[in-house]
Amino acid sequence: MTDVGGRGWARRAGVAGAVLGLTAATVAAGVAVERLTVHRAVRRRARLALDATGPYGSLRGTPGRAVADDGTELYYETDEPEGGIPEGAPTVVFSHGYCLAQDVWHFQRAALRGTEPTAPPTPALRAVYWDQRGHGRSGRGRAGETVTIDRLGRDLKAVLDAAVPAGPVVLVGHSMGGMTMMALAHHHPGYVAERVAAVALLGTSAGNLTEVTYGLPAAGARALRRMAPGVLRTLAARADLVERGRRATADLFTGLVKRYSFGTRDVDPGVARFAERLIESVPVDVVADFYPAFAEHEKTAALAAFEEGRPALILTGDRDLLTPREHSEAMAGALPHADLVVVEGAGHLVMLEHPEAVNDRLAELLTRTIHTHGHTAPPGRGDRPRGRSGEPAEPPEPPGDPKSPGDRRPPELRADREDPRRDP
């Protein structure tokens, strides 16, 4: 009996390996070259050194806990600006994406604390960062329960009720976090109308995710979509083996993280390792519980709740393989007053790869927002310091013709190359 079970596991693991191998094929050659040139022990020591010295994810706030309507505890942290909060000032609430955690907002958190310069200066505002269920320090739902985006929208409402019981809020969401905001708008349009002062949707999608190819040939993408749910369930059933396998195949895992997180290979090694740590910290059974939600996600109609009377930002990288720029352009079509920004050379984790571009755009959004909610810009923060050339940094150009979504991208962030992903 045990032997039969073992053979069954081996067959399922073989299928899993085939599908994961299909996804990994585009990076395998690069990993092989790296193995020929750098000894494995050296690479392991480098990862450990980056873990020990990297400052990313080290910023902490005042802890708090909300309780979802199914009893799941949701962890959040609050940052209060020095000198207090001006009356009527909005609170900025950050929602992270799939297989990440609140720490992914490291650079944006620093900007709101005034330690990361932006142009214009980032207003001093109260901010809330929370971990989605099953991620970071938040609890998990019922064992085996498939998570939906609608469920995450209800979780966000619970966090908002606990952390920001009164006053205006600015919602910022990346990837699954942006989808979570759309679910909130779908189920609580009255709350959005009354309380939400502005929104920022980064590297996300309103739906149609079953058409994403992940940079694979069409046939490979179809096979991956068809087999991935079953494969993940199989892997989740032997999570202990999978977690050990992650360590044994660390080089390949690193290559996959870099390909699907960043637009180029020219990324700070500390940032790349930080992204890897965030992703590998999510248990494989949580990955399996969440994955089906994306095929069912469709919230284009919910975007209308963000329409009237509030600033909106839609930002994406031109090399995002998980939520391609076309999805942001489609959202801009449904939300025509929003500023659409396409960051050149950026992948899915745009806020880590190009933090200055993201921080500057968020600073602009918040500056516009506080005009209707009281002046909160602190004196003396100043503009961005001089660059390496000694010349002051140029402020971003104002948006172009609002009737044209393409024109809303500033020239320095436009991407018109035929092949947006030069580094396979």
Phi, psi and omega per residue, in radians:
M1 nan -0.832 3.116
T2 -1.056 -0.688 -3.118
D3 -1.132 -0.708 3.108
V4 -1.098 -0.771 3.106
G5 -1.055 -0.691 3.130
G6 -1.120 -0.723 3.122
R7 -1.148 -0.665 3.113
G8 -1.086 -0.750 3.082
W9 -1.075 -0.719 -3.123
A10 -1.083 -0.730 3.119
R11 -1.110 -0.781 -3.140
R12 -1.137 -0.681 3.105
A13 -1.126 -0.580 3.103
G14 -1.137 -0.738 3.081
V15 -1.097 -0.763 3.120
A16 -1.032 -0.767 3.137
G17 -1.085 -0.643 -3.140
A18 -1.134 -0.774 -3.126
V19 -1.191 -0.801 3.123
L20 -1.145 -0.578 3.085
G21 -1.136 -0.631 3.085
L22 -1.052 -0.769 3.129
T23 -1.179 -0.635 -3.053
A24 -1.427 -0.184 -3.002
A25 -1.023 -0.590 -3.071
T26 -1.239 -0.283 3.127
V27 -1.938 -0.152 -3.037
A28 -1.062 -0.682 -3.115
A29 -1.104 -0.739 3.117
G30 -1.115 -0.674 3.098
V31 -1.119 -0.714 -3.140
A32 -1.073 -0.740 3.111
V33 -1.087 -0.738 3.141
E34 -1.079 -0.706 -3.134
R35 -1.129 -0.545 3.126
L36 -1.285 -0.433 -3.011
T37 -1.837 -0.390 -3.097
V38 -2.292 2.193 -3.120
H39 -1.119 2.501 -3.075
R40 -1.019 -0.717 3.141
A41 -1.109 -0.611 3.102
V42 -1.136 -0.743 3.134
R43 -1.120 -0.696 3.136
R44 -1.122 -0.751 3.112
R45 -1.101 -0.640 3.121
A46 -1.128 -0.719 3.109
R47 -1.104 -0.755 3.129
L48 -1.112 -0.683 3.125
A49 -1.146 -0.712 3.102
L50 -1.122 -0.676 3.100
D51 -1.084 -0.666 -3.047
A52 -1.349 -0.555 -3.002
T53 -1.851 -0.339 -3.062
G54 -1.180 2.341 3.142
P55 -1.453 -0.139 -2.989
Y56 -1.177 2.315 -3.118
G57 1.455 0.166 -3.090
S58 -1.586 -0.147 -3.106
L59 -1.391 2.241 -3.102
R60 -2.201 2.603 3.097
G61 -2.122 -2.912 3.104
T62 -1.331 2.108 -3.058
P63 -1.295 2.634 3.061
G64 -2.671 2.863 3.134
R65 -2.394 2.334 2.999
A66 -1.897 2.800 3.122
V67 -2.092 2.099 3.117
A68 -1.203 2.929 -3.077
D69 -1.215 -0.165 3.043
D70 -1.802 0.170 3.095
G71 1.595 -0.052 -3.136
T72 -1.250 2.306 3.100
E73 -1.421 2.313 -3.129
L74 -2.043 2.146 -3.053
Y75 -1.598 2.394 3.050
Y76 -2.477 2.827 3.062
E77 -2.257 2.570 -3.112
T78 -2.094 2.330 3.014
D79 -1.895 2.173 3.101
E80 -1.841 2.302 3.135
P81 -1.194 2.585 3.075
E82 -1.133 2.430 -3.141
G83 1.597 0.013 3.086
G84 1.578 3.094 -3.074
I85 -1.933 2.122 3.084
P86 -1.070 2.563 -3.126
E87 -1.053 2.324 3.107
G88 1.465 -0.020 -3.123
A89 -1.235 2.460 3.118
P90 -1.324 2.710 2.990
T91 -1.758 2.349 -3.122
V92 -1.671 2.190 -3.082
V93 -2.040 2.116 -3.051
F94 -1.820 2.256 3.091
S95 -2.051 2.144 -3.067
H96 -1.528 3.081 -3.064
G97 -1.739 -3.071 -3.112
Y98 -1.043 2.311 3.091
C99 1.073 0.541 3.086
L100 -2.228 -2.734 3.098
A101 -2.857 3.025 -3.076
Q102 -1.019 -0.435 -3.102
D103 -1.161 -0.238 3.123
V104 -1.115 -0.296 3.124
W105 -1.548 0.435 -3.036
H106 -0.899 -0.891 -3.058
F107 -1.237 -0.605 3.119
Q108 -1.246 -0.605 3.078
R109 -1.125 -0.734 3.111
A110 -1.104 -0.685 3.138
A111 -1.113 -0.742 3.133
L112 -1.202 -0.415 3.058
R113 -1.454 -0.113 3.117
G114 1.492 0.158 -3.130
T115 -1.724 -0.110 3.092
E116 -2.111 1.897 -3.022
P117 -1.169 2.551 3.099
T118 -2.408 2.857 3.053
A119 -2.281 1.941 0.024
P120 -1.240 2.949 3.100
P121 -1.025 2.431 3.131
T122 -1.248 2.230 3.091
P123 -1.068 2.605 3.095
A124 -1.441 1.873 -3.070
L125 -2.306 2.710 2.989
R126 -1.207 2.458 -3.109
A127 -2.371 2.538 3.109
V128 -2.168 2.304 3.101
Y129 -2.158 2.253 -3.084
W130 -2.280 2.727 3.086
D131 -1.729 2.223 3.051
Q132 -1.086 2.700 -3.140
R133 -0.948 2.436 -3.130
G134 1.395 -0.090 -3.114
H135 -2.069 2.662 3.054
G136 0.958 -2.246 -3.081
R137 -1.720 0.088 3.120
S138 -1.389 2.754 3.102
G139 -1.336 3.025 3.114
R140 -1.888 2.667 3.092
G141 -1.300 -2.874 -3.135
R142 -1.108 2.490 -3.115
A143 -1.010 2.294 3.092
G144 1.388 -0.018 -3.119
E145 -1.319 2.214 3.081
T146 -1.318 2.251 -3.098
V147 -1.519 2.481 3.067
T148 -2.063 2.790 3.073
I149 -1.133 -0.601 3.078
D150 -1.052 -0.714 3.078
R151 -1.038 -0.720 3.140
L152 -1.161 -0.588 3.070
G153 -1.098 -0.684 3.092
R154 -1.192 -0.614 3.076
D155 -1.087 -0.761 3.126
L156 -1.059 -0.698 3.113
K157 -1.077 -0.677 3.114
A158 -1.132 -0.696 3.103
V159 -1.144 -0.762 3.127
L160 -1.079 -0.738 -3.137
D161 -1.117 -0.631 -3.105
A162 -1.420 -0.743 -2.994
A163 -1.604 -0.481 -3.103
V164 -2.383 1.231 -3.050
P165 -1.194 -0.278 -3.140
A166 -2.574 2.757 3.061
G167 1.609 2.915 -3.115
P168 -1.270 2.670 3.096
V169 -2.265 2.615 2.960
V170 -1.954 2.166 -3.113
L171 -1.719 2.241 3.089
V172 -2.187 2.187 -3.113
G173 -2.432 2.462 3.091
H174 -1.999 2.299 3.043
S175 0.938 -2.052 3.121
M176 -1.026 -0.503 3.088
G177 -1.141 -0.653 3.049
G178 -1.155 -0.692 3.081
M179 -1.104 -0.641 3.084
T180 -1.056 -0.721 3.080
M181 -1.076 -0.711 3.126
M182 -1.127 -0.668 3.093
A183 -1.140 -0.674 3.045
L184 -1.027 -0.805 -3.134
A185 -1.102 -0.639 -3.132
H186 -1.146 -0.761 -3.047
H187 -1.599 -0.368 -3.086
H188 -2.336 1.032 -3.138
P189 -1.095 -0.532 3.106
G190 -1.150 -0.680 3.091
Y191 -1.106 -0.775 -3.139
V192 -1.071 -0.782 -3.122
A193 -1.082 -0.647 -3.046
E194 -1.530 -0.602 -2.920
R195 -2.016 -0.485 -3.014
V196 -1.475 2.060 -3.084
A197 -1.606 -0.444 -3.132
A198 -2.891 2.805 3.133
V199 -2.419 2.606 3.008
A200 -2.332 2.159 -3.109
L201 -2.002 1.936 -3.031
L202 -1.969 2.220 3.053
G203 0.857 0.878 -3.047
T204 -2.297 -3.007 -3.059
S205 -2.669 2.596 3.062
A206 -1.636 -0.069 3.129
G207 2.663 -2.987 3.127
N208 1.098 0.562 -3.103
L209 -1.311 -0.234 3.103
T210 -1.221 -0.196 3.129
E211 -1.633 -0.079 -3.130
V212 -1.244 2.350 -3.087
T213 -1.730 -0.160 -3.135
Y214 1.033 0.436 -3.131
G215 1.362 0.150 3.141
L216 -1.676 2.825 2.962
P217 -1.010 2.696 -3.054
A218 -0.980 -0.734 -3.123
A219 -1.145 -0.708 3.120
G220 -1.133 -0.698 3.124
A221 -1.132 -0.706 3.102
R222 -1.100 -0.748 3.130
A223 -1.110 -0.710 3.139
L224 -1.106 -0.788 3.139
R225 -1.106 -0.667 -3.093
R226 -1.229 -0.662 -2.989
M227 -1.716 -0.376 -3.009
A228 -1.004 -0.773 -3.121
P229 -1.034 -0.798 3.128
G230 -1.149 -0.685 3.126
V231 -1.089 -0.782 -3.125
L232 -1.131 -0.665 3.089
R233 -1.104 -0.706 3.116
T234 -1.103 -0.777 3.128
L235 -1.143 -0.670 -3.134
A236 -1.116 -0.520 3.130
A237 -1.186 -0.369 3.101
R238 -2.209 0.935 -3.034
A239 -1.043 -0.569 -3.122
D240 -1.101 -0.734 3.110
L241 -1.173 -0.681 -3.123
V242 -1.115 -0.760 -3.121
E243 -1.110 -0.669 3.063
R244 -1.162 -0.640 3.132
G245 -1.149 -0.570 3.085
R246 -1.025 -0.752 -3.136
R247 -1.194 -0.656 -3.113
A248 -1.230 -0.466 -3.114
T249 -1.981 0.682 -3.043
A250 -1.043 -0.632 -3.108
D251 -1.121 -0.788 3.134
L252 -1.154 -0.714 3.115
F253 -1.052 -0.749 3.112
T254 -1.048 -0.745 3.123
G255 -1.094 -0.710 3.114
L256 -1.147 -0.743 3.122
V257 -1.049 -0.788 -3.124
K258 -1.109 -0.739 -3.098
R259 -1.133 -0.754 -3.026
Y260 -1.654 -0.048 3.103
S261 -1.833 -0.556 -2.975
F262 -2.199 2.704 -3.084
G263 -1.433 -0.445 3.136
T264 -2.417 2.994 3.064
R265 -1.459 -0.143 -3.115
D266 -1.534 1.247 -3.125
V267 -2.221 2.544 3.122
D268 -0.905 2.145 -3.137
P269 -0.986 -0.591 3.101
G270 -1.141 -0.704 3.103
V271 -1.161 -0.751 3.130
A272 -1.068 -0.756 3.121
R273 -1.163 -0.636 3.090
F274 -1.063 -0.793 3.104
A275 -1.078 -0.711 3.122
E276 -1.073 -0.762 3.135
R277 -1.110 -0.713 3.110
L278 -1.051 -0.807 -3.067
I279 -1.219 -0.754 -3.080
E280 -1.270 -0.230 3.128
S281 -1.366 -0.226 -3.121
V282 -1.522 2.106 -3.130
P283 -1.046 2.566 -3.055
V284 -1.124 -0.516 3.111
D285 -1.232 -0.509 3.007
V286 -1.182 -0.740 3.069
V287 -0.960 -0.789 -3.120
A288 -1.159 -0.681 -3.116
D289 -1.136 -0.587 -3.057
F290 -1.532 -0.513 -2.940
Y291 -0.951 -0.790 -3.095
P292 -1.072 -0.365 -3.073
A293 -1.070 -0.526 -3.025
F294 -1.287 -0.587 3.104
A295 -1.155 -0.536 -3.107
E296 -1.551 -0.204 -3.047
H297 -1.190 2.167 3.035
E298 -2.677 1.845 -3.057
K299 -2.378 0.539 3.128
T300 -1.023 -0.754 -3.110
A301 -1.106 -0.516 -3.107
A302 -1.187 -0.374 -3.135
L303 -1.061 -0.426 -3.135
A304 -1.050 -0.450 3.121
A305 -1.151 -0.385 3.132
F306 -1.622 0.174 -2.950
E307 -1.358 -1.208 -2.875
E308 -1.355 2.307 2.875
G309 1.280 0.258 3.122
R310 -2.453 2.422 3.074
P311 -1.091 2.584 3.139
A312 -2.518 2.480 3.119
L313 -2.220 2.295 3.001
I314 -2.103 2.087 -3.029
L315 -2.311 2.408 -3.132
T316 -2.615 2.879 3.024
G317 -1.687 2.541 -3.107
D318 -1.329 -0.097 3.108
R319 -2.070 0.403 3.124
D320 -1.273 2.045 -3.141
L321 -1.604 -0.215 -3.082
L322 -1.706 -0.724 3.005
T323 -2.256 1.406 -2.998
P324 -1.003 2.784 -3.054
R325 -0.982 -0.507 3.129
E326 -1.032 -0.521 3.121
H327 -1.232 -0.660 3.064
S328 -1.190 -0.667 3.105
E329 -1.129 -0.645 3.084
A330 -1.147 -0.693 3.095
M331 -1.128 -0.666 3.107
A332 -1.118 -0.571 3.061
G333 -1.148 -0.596 3.115
A334 -1.458 -0.283 -3.111
L335 -2.280 1.207 -2.916
P336 -1.131 -0.316 3.132
H337 -1.445 -0.169 -3.080
A338 -1.273 2.613 2.982
D339 -1.418 2.164 3.103
L340 -1.765 2.136 -3.131
V341 -2.174 2.176 3.064
V342 -1.947 1.982 -3.071
V343 -1.508 2.104 -3.074
E344 -1.193 2.323 3.076
G345 1.386 0.149 -3.057
A346 -1.761 2.516 3.041
G347 -1.721 -2.656 -3.004
H348 -1.217 -0.675 -3.138
L349 -1.568 1.061 -3.039
V350 -1.069 -0.568 -3.098
M351 -1.263 -0.325 3.017
L352 -1.632 -0.647 -3.060
E353 -1.347 -0.678 -3.139
H354 -2.284 1.141 -3.052
P355 -1.103 -0.580 -3.124
E356 -1.112 -0.754 3.140
A357 -1.088 -0.762 3.141
V358 -1.181 -0.812 -3.107
N359 -1.091 -0.724 3.124
D360 -1.083 -0.738 -3.126
R361 -1.205 -0.665 3.067
L362 -1.156 -0.663 3.093
A363 -1.071 -0.729 3.090
E364 -1.087 -0.775 -3.140
L365 -1.065 -0.804 -3.120
L366 -1.181 -0.647 3.108
T367 -1.098 -0.733 3.088
R368 -1.135 -0.665 -3.070
T369 -1.162 -0.729 -3.047
I370 -1.243 -0.208 3.060
H371 -1.052 -0.482 3.138
T372 -1.820 0.028 -3.104
H373 -2.343 0.508 3.088
G374 1.602 2.582 -3.114
H375 -1.406 2.087 -3.097
T376 -2.122 0.095 3.139
A377 -1.284 2.147 -3.074
P378 -1.338 2.578 3.061
P379 -1.248 2.540 2.964
G380 1.522 0.012 3.081
R381 -1.231 -0.605 3.045
G382 1.330 3.055 3.129
D383 -1.540 3.103 3.079
R384 -1.038 2.386 3.133
P385 -1.148 2.928 -3.113
R386 -1.110 2.581 -3.133
G387 -1.385 -3.029 -3.077
R388 -1.092 -0.496 -3.127
S389 -1.358 -0.181 -3.109
G390 1.596 -0.169 3.123
E391 -1.503 2.527 3.079
P392 -1.066 2.534 3.115
A393 -1.175 2.469 3.127
E394 -1.337 2.388 3.051
P395 -1.220 2.692 3.126
P396 -1.112 2.568 3.132
E397 -1.283 2.609 3.135
P398 -1.183 2.723 3.111
P399 -1.027 2.693 -3.130
G400 -1.521 -2.564 -3.080
D401 -1.076 2.031 -3.086
P402 -1.166 -0.245 3.135
K403 -1.357 -0.250 -3.084
S404 -2.060 1.956 -3.131
P405 -0.996 -0.646 -3.133
G406 -1.143 -0.620 -3.108
D407 -1.255 -0.293 -3.126
R408 -1.252 -0.252 3.085
R409 -1.390 2.265 3.098
P410 -1.163 2.638 -3.063
P411 -0.969 -0.643 -3.060
E412 -1.256 -0.218 -3.133
L413 -1.979 0.070 3.141
R414 -1.297 2.627 3.130
A415 -2.363 1.935 -3.075
D416 -2.103 0.364 -3.108
R417 -1.317 2.605 3.123
E418 -1.215 -0.677 -3.122
D419 -1.980 1.643 -3.041
P420 -1.268 -0.134 3.139
R421 -2.227 1.541 -3.072
R422 -1.318 -0.474 -3.042
D423 -1.800 1.654 -3.095
P424 -1.174 nan nan
